[in-house]
Amino acid sequence: MTFSATSMLAEIGRIVSFGIRRPGYEEGLKTEQFMLERFNEIGLSDTRLEPVPVNYWRPAMTRLAIGDPAADIPSFAVPYTGWTAAEGARSGAVYVGVGSDEAFDEADVSGKIVVADMQFGELNATHLKGGSLFIHDPGDTIPDGTLHCANWLIPNFRAYYESWKRGASGFIGLLGEIPIDGCELYVPYDGFLKKTPAAWVGREHAEAVRSAATSGKAFHFTSTGESCTVDSHNVVGILPGRTDEYILLTCHHDAPFASAVEDASGLSVLLALAEAFARSTEPLERGLVFLASSGHFHGGIGCREFVAKHRDGLLEKIVAAIGVEHIGEEAQGDGSGGYAKTGQAETRALFVDKTPELLRVLEEEVQCVNLSRTIGVDAYLFGSEPPCDSAPFFTAGIPSVCHISGPLYLFDPHDTIDMVRQEDLPKVAELFYRVIRRIDTIPAVDLAKGTTRNRNDPPADPPPWFLPPEFFLGD
């Protein structure tokens, strides 16, 4: 099967044109309608929007002014945090370093604005390789050790919750460890509405804010916006097969900005596969369920809702699930506050359970299409579920695989269409086209051999990065 990078890029362009696609935003709802219309144009049946309630959170104005006369510092509201009064919060600031217990015990933060240096996890190739089930890296280009910081993981974000618990009037997180300038970071994205107003400040202004907090200058912090509960939607379409069994394909449609790699790139694969199978003269034995899920940036709620809604119906007929996320260029800091592409694909993981049949097919087809810089990774290497949007299908006991990468720019406005790894779009589509063709005739009982979890297991606990504030507060 031949897939067109040009056609797939055109789909990405249309999705990006809607703008910022955060959960519940009008731009996100337009994307849902677009996906529904495309499913109908392709000829899928039983197309529908399934409601997914989300906390709509939209900042209107974020401003940090320091000293007298006031000097404005660029800032960006931390997702799902609270709002100040319209006139803002005026108070002194307390610098707590990285937010250790000792720092909080030594400071009185009640009614003050807390300033903290944020720490980040790392994306480590040695760790991925250590949990690998296979590696396809013909050029031997995946280094050992750290690939780059994992700016979606903030181990000391508990400093924010400690500030909330101790009655701070605001929180300022300094992004000094991120390799580019700028304060626009859409993390965390757990979907939980929090009480204390908070903002990020970029590394280029971190020292100025840190110094002002320690020298006793007055801070004036304003963060206003709107929060309410609205319905977003999972978008579903079905291509019937000869039997009543199904293979599910999924990708989330929401995004932190007008993002291209996250995850318009995955949606382009979803649409290309829907079109390819709908037009094929060689029908599959099994039907295909296409799911453009909502609320990835709301604690991954969309796929969880789908699994819960269909657990006693459609889910029982799904014999395998495939997730597609992030077909992107590798980038690193350019030393001048921006990004520089390396010319390589971002190292990708194919998270897969230790199911021999699916694993065998997957490894063979990765080699066949020559999808370079690919590590087949044990789905449970990072804990209770794999770090991907389709994780609930793994934990529901369904033989599953998810393609995902974690480039540096996923959570900021630099995720533009030029960051899509164009030559890999048709390769990823062809990979899963071939995988689906091959597993279509493998008996469900054989596909399921080796799954870590069973179909009747209770839902898995959410991973640490999606846990609610109560966990961190110890309530």
N, C-alpha and C positions, 0 to 999 in steps of 0.2 A: 504494500500500500504506500502511495506517495502522498506526503503532506506538504503543504506550501507554507513556508515561513512568511511570505508576503501576506497571505490571507490571514494567518494567525496574528501577525503584527497589526493588521487592520482591525481585527476584533479587539486587540489590546487598546488601540487608539480610541476606539469608540467607548470602551469602558472608562478609560482615563479621562475622557472628555466630560464625564458627569461631575467630576470634582471630588471633593473630600467625602469618602464613603464610610463614615463612622456609623456604628449601630444606631438605627432610627433616624438618621439624617435624611432630609429630602433627597439628597444626591444618592444615598444608599437605596432609598425606595425606588428611585428612577432606574437604578441598576437592576433591581429585582424585576421590574417590569420589562426591561430590556432582555434579561435572561429568559423570562417567560415567553416573550415574543419570539426570541430565537429558537427556543424549544419547539414552539408551534410551527414556525417556518420550516424547521428541519423535518417535522412530521412525527414528533414524539406524541404519545397518547397520554391520557390521564394527567395532563399538565395542570399544575396548581400551585398556589401560594399557601404555605402552612404557617400560621402565626407563631412568632417567637417573641414573647415579651422581653423588652430590654430597657435598661435605664438610659434614657436619652440625656446626654450631658454635653452641653455646648457653651463654651466660654464666649463672653462678649468683649470683655476688656481685662487685660492683665498688665499691671504697671507696678514697677518697683522703683521708688525714688529714695535716695539716701542723702542725708546731710541737709544743711541749711546755708546757702541756697541749695535746693534739691537738684541732684544729678540723676537722670533717669538711666536705669540699667536694663537692657533688653531681657525679657523674661517670658516664660511660656507656662501656662497653667498645667500642673500635674494632673493627668487624666483621673476623672472621677473623684477629685477632691472638692471641698466645700467652697462657698462663696463668702466674701467679706460683705459688710454693708456697702452701700453705694459710695459712701465717702471714704471707704478703705479702713485699714487698721494702722494707727500711728502708735509706735512704741519703740522702746529700745530693743536691741537684738542680742542674742546669746549664741556664741559660737561653741559647738560641742564636738568639733573634730569629726570623727567618723561615727559618732553617736554611741560611744561605749556606755555601759551602765555607770561607770565611775564619773564620766563627764556629766551625765544627767544628775547624778547624786550631788555633785559639787555645784550645780547651777540651779537657780530658781528661774524656771522658764514660764511660769504662770503669767499669762497676759503679755508675754514677749514673743518676738519673732525668732524662731530657732534657725540657725544657719549650720549646715552640715556638709561635709565632703562626701560625695557618693562614691561607693566602690562598685565594681562590676565583675561579673564572672568572666570566664574565658571559654572560647570554643577551642578545644584541644584535640588535635588530630591523633595524638598518641592514645587518648582515651577512646576515641571512636574506633581506631584500629584494634585496640585491645578488646573491644566488644564486637568486632566484625565477624560476619559469617562468610563474606567474600569481599574482595577488593578488585576493582577494575581501574587501573591507573597505568596504562601502557607507557606513558612518558615518564613515569616515576616522579611526578610533579607534586604529589601531596607530601608536604614536609612532616617530620615528626615534631611534636611539641605544639605550642600555641599557634593557632591560625590568626586569631585576633580576639579582641575583647567581645564578650557576649553582652551587648548593651541592653538586652531585654531582661537580663538577670541582675538584680541589685541586692546583693546579700544583706546590706545594712539598711534596707528600706524600713526596717523596724524602727529606725530613728524617727521616722515620720509618725508611726503609731505611738511611740513613747512621747513625742511632743503633744499629740492629741490627748493622750491619757493624762498628761500633766498640765493640761489647760493652756497650752501655747495659743497665741492669737494667729499665728501663721508659721509657715515652714518654707525655707529656701534651700533647695538642693543644688550643690555646685557640681558641675559636670566636668571636673578637671581631668578625669581619666579617659575621656572620650577623645579619639585622635583627630577630631575636626572641631572647628569653631561652630558656635550656634547653640541656641537653647531649645530648639524645637525637637523634643523627644517624646513620642507617644508611648510612654511606659510609666507605670504598669497599666495593663489593660484587662484587669480582672473583672470589671463591671460593677464592683461594689462602690456605692456612693459613700464617701467619707466626709467627716465633719470639718476638719481643720483646713482652711485655705492653704494652697501650696503652689510653688512655681519652681521651675528649673532655671538656672542661670548658666550660660555657656562658659567653657574653660577660659576664654579670652577675657572674661570679666570676673573670674573666680577670685583672684587675689584681691581685687578692689573691694569686693563684697566681704570677703573674709577679714580684711584689714579694718573695714568700717565697723563690722560687728564686734571686733575685739577692742576697738578704740572708743566705743560708746557713742557713735554717731546715731542720730535718729533715723528710723526707717519708716517709710510710708508705703504700705503694700496694699494694692487693690486687686481683687480678683472677683469679677462678677460674671454671671451667666445664667443659664437655665437648666434645670434638672426636672425630669418627669419620667413616667413610665409610658412607653408606647409599644406598639407592635411592629417589629420587623418581620421578615418572612424567610423561611426556607423555600427555595424554588425547586420543584420536583417535576420530572418528566420520565416517561417509561417507554422503552422500545421492547415490545413483546417478543418472546422467543417461542420455540415449539413446546416448551415445558412450562411448568409453573415455578421453576427456580430462577433466581436472578443473580447477577453480578452487579454490584453497586460501584459507581464512580462519583467522586465528590471533590469539591474545592470550595473554599469560602469566598463570598463576594464582597464582604466588607473590608475596609482598609483604613489605615491611620490618616492618610492624606490622599491626593489624587494618584495613588500609587500604581506603578506598572508591574514590577516584579511581584509585589505583595498586593493582591494576588490575581491581577488581571492576566498574568502569564499562565497561571494554572487554569483560569477560566477559558483561555484560548485553547488549551489542550482538551478540556471538557467538551467544548463546542466542536472542535475538529473531530473528536472521536464519535460524538453523537451523529455528526453528518456522515462520517465514513461508514458507520454501521447501518445507518438508515438507508443509505444509497447502495449498500452492498447487494450483490446478486447471490451471495452465499450466506443465507440467514444462520444465525446462531441457534444452538439448541436452547440455551438459556436466554431469558430476557435481560435487558440492561436497565438499571435505575440510575438516572442522572440527578444528582443533588448539588445545587449551588447553595451552600449553607450560609446562614446568618450568624452574627454574633461571635465570630472568632475573637474580635476585640471586645468581647464581653465575657471573658472567661471560657471561651470555646463552647458557648451555650447551644449553638445551632445543632450540631451533631448529637449532643446530649439529649436535646429535646426530640430529635428525630428518633433516636434509639428508644427513648421512653415511650413516645407516642405509638410506635409500631412494634413494640416488643412482642406482643401477643398476636401479631398479624404478619405484615409484610416482612418484618425482620427474620421471622422463622424460615422464610423462603430464600433469603440472601445467603449464598454459599461462599461468597468472597467479596472483599471490599478493597477498592483502590483509591488512594488519596493523591492529589497532585498539588504541590505548592512550590513556588519560588524557582523559576528558571532564570538565573541571574549571572551577571558578570562579577568576577572577584574584584574588589576594590580595597584600597588601603589609604591611610592618610597621606597627603602629598607633602606634608611638612610646612604647608602654608595656610592651613586651616580648611582645606577642602579635600576631596577624594581624587584619587588617581586609579584608573582601571589598570589591572596587571596584564590584561590580554588573555587570561585564563578564565575558565568557568569557575564559579564559586564551588568549592568542594561540596558535594551533595551526599546526603544519607538516603538510603532506601531502607527505612525501618520496616522490618518484617519479623513475624513470629517464627519460631523454629519449626515450621511446618515443612517437612522434606519435599513434598511435591511442588508447592508454590515456590519454595526457595530454589529448587533445581531449575525450574522454568525461568525464574527471574534472573538467576546468574547467567544462564545460557543466552538469554535474549539481550541482556546488557552488553555482553560480549559481541553478539551478532550486530547490534546497531552501533556498537563502539561508543557507548555513552561514557566518556572519560571522566576521571576524577569522581568516581562513584564508589561509595563504601556501603555494602550491605550490612546493616547494623541490627543487632538484637533489639527488638522492640522495647524491651524492659531494662535496657542498660541504665536509664536515668531514673528508674523507680517504678511507681504504680501504673504508669501508662507512658507511651512514647510522646515526645514533645512535638505533636503535630495536631492539626485540627481534626483529623479522622480518628483520633485515639479512642473515642467511645466504641467504635466498631471492633477494634482489637480487644478491648476489655469486655465486650459482649460475647466473646468467644468465636468471632467470625474470622476465618483466615484472611489476613489483611496485609497490605503493603502501602507505604506512603513515601513518595518522592518529596524531599524537602531540603532546602539549603538555608543558611543563616547569614547572608552578607550584612556588612556593617550598616548599610543605608536603609534597611527595611522600615525603620521607625521614624524616619525624618523626611522632609520634602525632597531630598535628593533622589528618591526612588522614582526616576523619570524613565521614559521609554527607551532611552539610550542605554539604560542599565540592564535591559533584558538581553539575555544571551541568545541572540537571534538564531544562530545556526543549531542551537540545541532544541528549539521549539519542535521542529518536525521529528527530531530524534526521540524526544520524550513521548510524543504522540505515537510514533511507530513502535516504540518499546511496549507501550501498554496495549496497543492494537494487537501485537503479536502475542503478548501474554494472555490477553482475553481469548484469542482464538485457541490457544493451547489448553488453557484450563477449562474451557467451555465443555469439554467432553470428559474431564476427570471427575469420577464420582465424588459427590459431596463428602462422603465418609472418608475418602482418601485425602481430599484436600484438607480436612479438619484434623488429621492425625498430627499430634505434636503441639497443638495450640496450648498456650500457657493457661488460659482461662476457659471455662466451660460455658455453654449457653445458659445454664440455669444459675450461674454465679450471681450474687448481688452486684450492683454497680460498684465500680472501683472508686476509692477516694480520689478526689482531685489532686493533682500534683501541687507541690509547694507554691509554685508561681501563680496558682489560681485560688489559693486558700483565702478565706474571708478575714477581715481585720480581727475578729474575735480570737482567731488562732494566735496572732501575734501579741494581742493584748493579754492573753491568758484568761479571758473571761469565760 
